Amino acid sequence: MFTISLVNFLQISLLTLSFMGIFILQSHRQYRQVCILLLLVIFSAVFNLLEELNITRELYLVTPIFILGFGPAIYLAITEILGDKVEWSSAWHYSPMLIALPFTASPEIVIAVGTLWRLIYAGLSLN
């Protein structure tokens, strides 16, 4: 059995806003990476909602890997908005998410590495 809390309503609101953002921006080529960032937010919110409601927590804990994806997603979105072309070969930036997937049994390590990863990409975004 699961209980719904205020956090769950906030996650559903985030899902709704992210879907609306993708719907609005998807026709503009220069915002393609922003749409990918919003898609990452959607996946993160869905997995977080499923885990918080104890629907998938027994199977596997997935949400810590998204910390590794937000840094590259923000960096690539900023790069594209500033006018640089972002190619599909830039998808390697997301590879740490896949590498960290087997290590989510110890989420504190994934979160620590993800925090460092986000700081690195924050520095790259400033350049």
Z-matrix of the N, CA and C atoms (Angstrom, degrees):
N
C 1 1.452
C 2 1.522 1 109.16
N 3 1.286 2 116.27 1 145.96
C 4 1.457 3 119.75 2 179.69
C 5 1.525 4 110.42 3 -128.55
N 6 1.325 5 113.84 4 153.81
C 7 1.457 6 119.97 5 177.11
C 8 1.522 7 108.47 6 -116.44
N 9 1.297 8 115.60 7 144.87
C 10 1.454 9 121.37 8 -179.28
C 11 1.523 10 108.21 9 -98.06
N 12 1.338 11 115.83 10 132.10
C 13 1.457 12 120.67 11 -178.79
C 14 1.524 13 110.11 12 -118.65
N 15 1.306 14 115.50 13 178.88
C 16 1.458 15 121.24 14 178.17
C 17 1.526 16 111.06 15 -61.98
N 18 1.314 17 116.79 16 -36.05
C 19 1.471 18 121.01 17 178.48
C 20 1.528 19 110.55 18 -60.85
N 21 1.321 20 116.67 19 -38.49
C 22 1.462 21 120.44 20 177.97
C 23 1.524 22 111.86 21 -63.71
N 24 1.311 23 116.68 22 -39.84
C 25 1.464 24 120.08 23 176.25
C 26 1.527 25 111.21 24 -65.34
N 27 1.332 26 116.84 25 -37.97
C 28 1.467 27 120.26 26 176.59
C 29 1.527 28 111.01 27 -64.79
N 30 1.324 29 117.13 28 -39.06
C 31 1.462 30 120.35 29 177.58
C 32 1.524 31 111.11 30 -65.01
N 33 1.308 32 117.34 31 -40.04
C 34 1.464 33 120.86 32 177.78
C 35 1.526 34 110.07 33 -66.08
N 36 1.330 35 116.90 34 -38.24
C 37 1.468 36 120.34 35 176.58
C 38 1.519 37 110.42 36 -64.16
N 39 1.332 38 117.65 37 -41.48
C 40 1.461 39 121.99 38 177.66
C 41 1.525 40 110.56 39 -62.70
N 42 1.308 41 116.58 40 -40.89
C 43 1.467 42 120.75 41 175.65
C 44 1.527 43 111.23 42 -59.00
N 45 1.305 44 116.08 43 -47.75
C 46 1.464 45 121.21 44 -178.69
C 47 1.528 46 111.06 45 -61.46
N 48 1.326 47 117.03 46 -46.49
C 49 1.461 48 120.79 47 -179.96
C 50 1.521 49 111.92 48 -65.56
N 51 1.314 50 117.28 49 -37.19
C 52 1.464 51 120.39 50 178.97
C 53 1.524 52 111.14 51 -67.26
N 54 1.334 53 116.67 52 -42.45
C 55 1.470 54 119.81 53 176.00
C 56 1.527 55 110.85 54 -61.06
N 57 1.333 56 116.29 55 -41.66
C 58 1.455 57 119.74 56 179.24
C 59 1.530 58 110.78 57 -65.04
N 60 1.336 59 117.43 58 -40.46
C 61 1.458 60 120.80 59 177.75
C 62 1.515 61 112.19 60 -62.02
N 63 1.317 62 116.84 61 -42.57
C 64 1.469 63 120.11 62 177.44
C 65 1.519 64 110.25 63 -64.08
N 66 1.325 65 116.81 64 -42.29
C 67 1.460 66 120.76 65 179.66
C 68 1.531 67 111.34 66 -60.13
N 69 1.326 68 116.35 67 -40.27
C 70 1.462 69 120.71 68 -178.93
C 71 1.532 70 111.54 69 -73.94
N 72 1.331 71 117.72 70 -40.87
C 73 1.466 72 121.26 71 -171.07
C 74 1.523 73 115.01 72 -92.01
N 75 1.314 74 118.82 73 -14.27
C 76 1.458 75 120.65 74 -171.11
C 77 1.519 76 113.65 75 -63.86
N 78 1.309 77 118.48 76 -21.56
C 79 1.466 78 119.89 77 -179.14
C 80 1.530 79 112.27 78 -85.08
N 81 1.323 80 117.90 79 -8.20
C 82 1.462 81 122.30 80 -179.94
C 83 1.523 82 109.65 81 -102.02
N 84 1.300 83 116.55 82 114.87
C 85 1.468 84 121.77 83 -175.60
C 86 1.536 85 112.78 84 -59.80
N 87 1.336 86 117.58 85 -35.73
C 88 1.456 87 120.09 86 -176.31
C 89 1.534 88 112.57 87 -71.02
N 90 1.326 89 117.57 88 -8.79
C 91 1.461 90 121.27 89 178.42
C 92 1.529 91 112.81 90 -110.58
N 93 1.315 92 116.73 91 21.02
C 94 1.465 93 120.61 92 -179.09
C 95 1.532 94 111.20 93 -60.98
N 96 1.335 95 117.02 94 -43.06
C 97 1.462 96 120.07 95 -179.41
C 98 1.531 97 111.76 96 -70.30
N 99 1.320 98 117.26 97 -30.26
C 100 1.470 99 120.09 98 174.64
C 101 1.523 100 109.21 99 -64.85
N 102 1.327 101 116.59 100 -39.08
C 103 1.468 102 120.44 101 176.82
C 104 1.528 103 110.62 102 -64.49
N 105 1.328 104 117.23 103 -37.64
C 106 1.468 105 120.24 104 176.97
C 107 1.522 106 109.93 105 -65.61
N 108 1.334 107 117.07 106 -39.92
C 109 1.466 108 120.85 107 175.81
C 110 1.526 109 110.32 108 -60.73
N 111 1.318 110 116.85 109 -45.29
C 112 1.467 111 120.09 110 178.50
C 113 1.523 112 111.79 111 -65.01
N 114 1.318 113 117.37 112 -34.78
C 115 1.463 114 120.95 113 176.05
C 116 1.529 115 110.82 114 -65.21
N 117 1.328 116 116.38 115 -38.63
C 118 1.462 117 120.76 116 175.80
C 119 1.525 118 110.38 117 -64.25
N 120 1.326 119 117.00 118 -38.91
C 121 1.463 120 121.10 119 176.49
C 122 1.530 121 109.99 120 -63.05
N 123 1.321 122 116.45 121 -40.83
C 124 1.477 123 120.37 122 178.79
C 125 1.521 124 110.91 123 -61.71
N 126 1.342 125 116.46 124 -49.38
C 127 1.471 126 119.13 125 179.76
C 128 1.520 127 111.20 126 -61.30
N 129 1.317 128 116.49 127 -41.41
C 130 1.459 129 120.42 128 179.03
C 131 1.524 130 111.17 129 -62.38
N 132 1.319 131 117.16 130 -44.60
C 133 1.463 132 120.73 131 -179.23
C 134 1.522 133 111.62 132 -66.73
N 135 1.336 134 117.08 133 -39.07
C 136 1.464 135 120.12 134 179.17
C 137 1.530 136 110.59 135 -64.39
N 138 1.342 137 116.48 136 -48.81
C 139 1.464 138 118.88 137 179.68
C 140 1.524 139 111.30 138 -64.29
N 141 1.320 140 116.81 139 -38.87
C 142 1.459 141 120.02 140 178.68
C 143 1.519 142 110.78 141 -64.41
N 144 1.320 143 116.64 142 -42.05
C 145 1.462 144 120.96 143 178.15
C 146 1.528 145 110.89 144 -62.92
N 147 1.328 146 116.95 145 -44.97
C 148 1.469 147 120.44 146 179.27
C 149 1.528 148 111.91 147 -63.34
N 150 1.330 149 116.12 148 -38.51
C 151 1.468 150 119.10 149 179.60
C 152 1.526 151 111.08 150 -73.07
N 153 1.329 152 117.86 151 -38.50
C 154 1.465 153 120.72 152 179.93
C 155 1.521 154 111.91 153 -66.77
N 156 1.324 155 116.46 154 -32.59
C 157 1.456 156 120.41 155 178.79
C 158 1.536 157 111.87 156 -85.32
N 159 1.335 158 116.41 157 7.11
C 160 1.470 159 123.40 158 179.29
C 161 1.522 160 112.82 159 59.16
N 162 1.308 161 116.41 160 32.71
C 163 1.457 162 120.50 161 177.62
C 164 1.526 163 110.11 162 -86.74
N 165 1.331 164 117.79 163 -41.62
C 166 1.468 165 120.75 164 -177.75
C 167 1.522 166 113.66 165 -118.56
N 168 1.302 167 118.83 166 -0.95
C 169 1.467 168 120.64 167 -175.56
C 170 1.527 169 112.23 168 -60.54
N 171 1.318 170 116.92 169 -34.06
C 172 1.466 171 119.76 170 -179.73
C 173 1.529 172 111.27 171 -69.60
N 174 1.337 173 116.31 172 -29.32
C 175 1.461 174 120.43 173 -178.23
C 176 1.520 175 111.77 174 -76.61
N 177 1.331 176 115.80 175 -56.71
C 178 1.455 177 119.39 176 -175.95
C 179 1.514 178 109.47 177 -167.14
N 180 1.320 179 116.75 178 141.88
C 181 1.451 180 122.55 179 177.68
C 182 1.525 181 108.22 180 -95.06
N 183 1.324 182 117.91 181 116.40
C 184 1.458 183 122.11 182 -172.67
C 185 1.528 184 112.13 183 -110.76
N 186 1.304 185 118.76 184 -30.67
C 187 1.462 186 121.14 185 -168.44
C 188 1.523 187 116.18 186 -57.61
N 189 1.331 188 122.07 187 -29.34
C 190 1.467 189 118.45 188 179.82
C 191 1.529 190 114.29 189 -61.13
N 192 1.322 191 118.73 190 -25.79
C 193 1.467 192 119.24 191 -178.16
C 194 1.514 193 112.77 192 -68.82
N 195 1.322 194 117.56 193 -21.67
C 196 1.466 195 119.64 194 -177.96
C 197 1.521 196 111.78 195 -68.95
N 198 1.331 197 117.65 196 -22.91
C 199 1.462 198 120.41 197 175.85
C 200 1.525 199 109.73 198 -60.62
N 201 1.324 200 116.47 199 -33.29
C 202 1.467 201 120.93 200 178.82
C 203 1.524 202 112.26 201 -74.94
N 204 1.310 203 118.32 202 -15.72
C 205 1.458 204 120.85 203 -176.91
C 206 1.516 205 114.96 204 -96.10
N 207 1.333 206 117.33 205 -24.02
C 208 1.456 207 119.15 206 -175.93
C 209 1.525 208 112.93 207 -70.24
N 210 1.318 209 118.47 208 -35.93
C 211 1.463 210 120.80 209 177.92
C 212 1.524 211 112.05 210 -59.99
N 213 1.340 212 118.19 211 -55.05
C 214 1.459 213 119.44 212 177.42
C 215 1.526 214 113.31 213 -61.30
N 216 1.337 215 117.54 214 -36.97
C 217 1.465 216 120.00 215 -178.77
C 218 1.527 217 110.87 216 -64.92
N 219 1.329 218 117.04 217 -42.66
C 220 1.463 219 120.31 218 178.48
C 221 1.527 220 110.11 219 -67.22
N 222 1.329 221 116.72 220 -42.34
C 223 1.474 222 120.71 221 179.27
C 224 1.534 223 110.94 222 -60.39
N 225 1.319 224 117.50 223 -47.29
C 226 1.461 225 120.97 224 -179.15
C 227 1.529 226 111.70 225 -67.45
N 228 1.341 227 117.05 226 -35.44
C 229 1.468 228 119.86 227 177.22
C 230 1.524 229 110.38 228 -65.66
N 231 1.330 230 117.27 229 -43.66
C 232 1.466 231 120.79 230 178.33
C 233 1.520 232 110.31 231 -63.90
N 234 1.325 233 116.55 232 -42.80
C 235 1.463 234 120.76 233 179.15
C 236 1.518 235 111.08 234 -58.46
N 237 1.322 236 116.62 235 -44.97
C 238 1.464 237 120.03 236 -178.46
C 239 1.530 238 111.98 237 -70.85
N 240 1.312 239 118.10 238 -38.49
C 241 1.461 240 120.91 239 179.35
C 242 1.526 241 110.66 240 -64.76
N 243 1.340 242 116.28 241 -35.12
C 244 1.461 243 120.07 242 -179.79
C 245 1.526 244 112.97 243 -76.84
N 246 1.320 245 117.16 244 -1.69
C 247 1.456 246 120.39 245 171.84
C 248 1.514 247 115.97 246 107.70
N 249 1.321 248 118.55 247 -7.48
C 250 1.469 249 119.60 248 176.86
C 251 1.517 250 109.49 249 -78.33
N 252 1.318 251 115.56 250 143.91
C 253 1.463 252 120.44 251 -179.95
C 254 1.529 253 109.27 252 -79.95
N 255 1.309 254 115.82 253 130.17
C 256 1.460 255 122.31 254 177.21
C 257 1.521 256 107.31 255 -107.55
N 258 1.318 257 116.07 256 119.05
C 259 1.467 258 122.08 257 -179.02
C 260 1.527 259 110.24 258 -92.12
N 261 1.322 260 115.45 259 165.77
C 262 1.468 261 120.71 260 177.41
C 263 1.524 262 111.56 261 -66.12
N 264 1.341 263 116.47 262 -19.88
C 265 1.467 264 119.00 263 177.49
C 266 1.526 265 111.42 264 -67.56
N 267 1.326 266 117.27 265 -10.90
C 268 1.467 267 121.27 266 177.45
C 269 1.528 268 112.05 267 -76.18
N 270 1.304 269 116.61 268 -2.05
C 271 1.467 270 119.96 269 -179.62
C 272 1.526 271 112.62 270 -64.61
N 273 1.328 272 117.50 271 -16.43
C 274 1.470 273 120.05 272 178.35
C 275 1.533 274 110.84 273 -61.32
N 276 1.336 275 117.55 274 -21.48
C 277 1.462 276 120.42 275 178.88
C 278 1.529 277 111.51 276 -60.80
N 279 1.324 278 116.36 277 -24.65
C 280 1.463 279 120.74 278 -178.47
C 281 1.536 280 113.41 279 -91.49
N 282 1.316 281 117.65 280 -2.48
C 283 1.468 282 120.52 281 -177.16
C 284 1.531 283 114.05 282 -59.46
N 285 1.341 284 121.03 283 -33.15
C 286 1.473 285 118.30 284 176.70
C 287 1.528 286 113.93 285 -59.64
N 288 1.325 287 117.11 286 -24.81
C 289 1.467 288 118.75 287 176.60
C 290 1.526 289 110.38 288 -63.38
N 291 1.314 290 116.14 289 -43.49
C 292 1.469 291 119.88 290 179.40
C 293 1.522 292 111.41 291 -70.59
N 294 1.333 293 115.76 292 -37.55
C 295 1.467 294 119.72 293 179.69
C 296 1.529 295 110.59 294 -65.39
N 297 1.330 296 117.53 295 -36.29
C 298 1.467 297 121.50 296 -177.08
C 299 1.520 298 113.50 297 -79.44
N 300 1.301 299 117.98 298 -13.67
C 301 1.467 300 120.69 299 -176.22
C 302 1.533 301 113.70 300 -54.37
N 303 1.337 302 119.84 301 -43.51
C 304 1.468 303 118.05 302 178.72
C 305 1.527 304 114.21 303 -69.03
N 306 1.343 305 117.23 304 -14.51
C 307 1.460 306 120.58 305 -175.73
C 308 1.519 307 113.60 306 -98.35
N 309 1.328 308 118.00 307 9.40
C 310 1.458 309 119.91 308 -178.11
C 311 1.527 310 112.94 309 -73.33
N 312 1.316 311 117.41 310 -4.19
C 313 1.462 312 119.66 311 174.15
C 314 1.525 313 110.32 312 -66.19
N 315 1.338 314 116.25 313 -25.12
C 316 1.469 315 120.89 314 173.10
C 317 1.531 316 107.68 315 -117.96
N 318 1.330 317 116.33 316 82.18
C 319 1.462 318 120.92 317 -172.56
C 320 1.520 319 114.44 318 -62.74
N 321 1.333 320 117.96 319 -28.19
C 322 1.463 321 119.07 320 -178.92
C 323 1.527 322 112.25 321 -63.67
N 324 1.324 323 117.54 322 -33.86
C 325 1.469 324 120.73 323 177.04
C 326 1.527 325 110.05 324 -69.81
N 327 1.321 326 117.22 325 -44.08
C 328 1.466 327 121.18 326 179.31
C 329 1.528 328 109.95 327 -63.74
N 330 1.323 329 117.19 328 -39.34
C 331 1.462 330 120.54 329 179.08
C 332 1.522 331 110.78 330 -67.49
N 333 1.325 332 118.10 331 -39.87
C 334 1.469 333 120.89 332 178.23
C 335 1.524 334 111.32 333 -63.98
N 336 1.326 335 116.56 334 -45.87
C 337 1.476 336 120.32 335 177.60
C 338 1.529 337 109.90 336 -65.02
N 339 1.321 338 116.95 337 -40.09
C 340 1.458 339 121.20 338 178.96
C 341 1.519 340 112.74 339 -63.49
N 342 1.323 341 116.85 340 -37.22
C 343 1.459 342 120.41 341 177.64
C 344 1.521 343 110.66 342 -65.87
N 345 1.308 344 116.49 343 -43.88
C 346 1.469 345 120.70 344 176.15
C 347 1.530 346 110.48 345 -62.28
N 348 1.321 347 116.36 346 -42.00
C 349 1.465 348 122.44 347 179.16
C 350 1.531 349 110.81 348 -61.00
N 351 1.319 350 116.91 349 -41.42
C 352 1.461 351 120.79 350 178.49
C 353 1.520 352 111.63 351 -67.00
N 354 1.321 353 117.28 352 -37.31
C 355 1.470 354 120.52 353 177.27
C 356 1.520 355 111.15 354 -64.88
N 357 1.322 356 116.64 355 -39.43
C 358 1.467 357 120.61 356 177.33
C 359 1.521 358 109.91 357 -62.23
N 360 1.314 359 117.46 358 -46.36
C 361 1.456 360 120.70 359 -179.60
C 362 1.524 361 112.03 360 -71.13
N 363 1.321 362 118.29 361 -26.62
C 364 1.467 363 120.11 362 173.72
C 365 1.523 364 109.58 363 -65.40
N 366 1.334 365 116.33 364 -40.96
C 367 1.456 366 120.34 365 176.14
C 368 1.528 367 111.98 366 -64.31
N 369 1.325 368 116.47 367 -41.47
C 370 1.469 369 120.06 368 177.61
C 371 1.525 370 111.53 369 -64.55
N 372 1.322 371 116.75 370 -34.12
C 373 1.461 372 120.69 371 -179.48
C 374 1.527 373 112.06 372 -69.39
N 375 1.310 374 116.87 373 -25.42
C 376 1.463 375 119.96 374 -179.60
C 377 1.521 376 112.34 375 -74.47
N 378 1.311 377 116.68 376 -22.08
C 379 1.480 378 119.49 377 -177.94
C 380 1.492 379 112.65 378 -76.80
